[in-house]
Amino acid sequence: MKRLLHQIKMKYLGEQDKNIIAQHGQRKYEKSGLTKEQALKIRAMITKAFDEDKIYRNNDMGLDDLAEHIKHNRYKVSQVINTYFSKNFYTYLSEYRVKEAKRLLASNPSLSVKAIMYEVGFNSKNSFYTAFKKSTGISPNGYRNAFYKQEVYMA
């Protein structure tokens, strides 16, 4: 319960105040040597890598690849993701992929779900459907159908 409250706090406050450091991660990483300034810089670089460079589309993306992309130590990158985003690397990666898949499902009705799956970086149908359903509560096809039904009703 404490972790859930922390995640909610970080989701809503962490995005607005970049100076907040999660209490959960402080004990775990107290000997890492990562300063607050370094952490904020790495956080900004991670966000840029995902938002602007769209590195999540690489279907072989791993923590080492992200660390190499932003030219920082993989342990510090992992620490920043765990502490500032309150999730692990693969959850963070999956969220970006699902967000992009939702956008493509809504904007490109001619693209197949399988094509979108590969476009956003997933390698398997099973992992894509699992991540998508966990995030949205419905399948990719269900999402697309619901989106277009809503469009028809609004027109």
URSULSUL-V349668 format. One record per backbone hydrogen bond with DSSP energy under -1.0 kcal/mol. CO is the residue of the C=O (numbers start at 1). NH is the residue of the N-H. Records with the same first field share a line. If there is no record, write none. Layout:
CO->NH / NH
This chain:
1->5
2->6
3->7
4->8
5->9
6->10
7->11
8->12
9->13
13->17
17->20
25->29
27->30
29->32
35->39
36->40
37->41
38->42
39->43
40->44
41->45
42->46
43->47
44->48
45->49
46->50
47->51
48->52 / 53
49->55
54->57
55->58
58->61
62->66
63->67
64->68
65->69
66->70
67->72
73->77
74->78
75->79
76->80
77->81
78->82
79->83
80->84
81->85 / 87
88->92
89->93
90->94
91->95
92->96
93->97
94->98
95->99
96->100
97->101
98->102
99->103
100->104
101->105
102->106
103->107
104->108
108->111
112->116
113->117
114->118
115->119
116->120
117->122
124->128
125->129
126->130
127->131
128->132
129->133
130->134
131->135
132->136
133->137
139->143
140->144
141->145
142->146
143->147
144->148
145->149
146->150
147->151
148->152
149->153
150->154
151->155
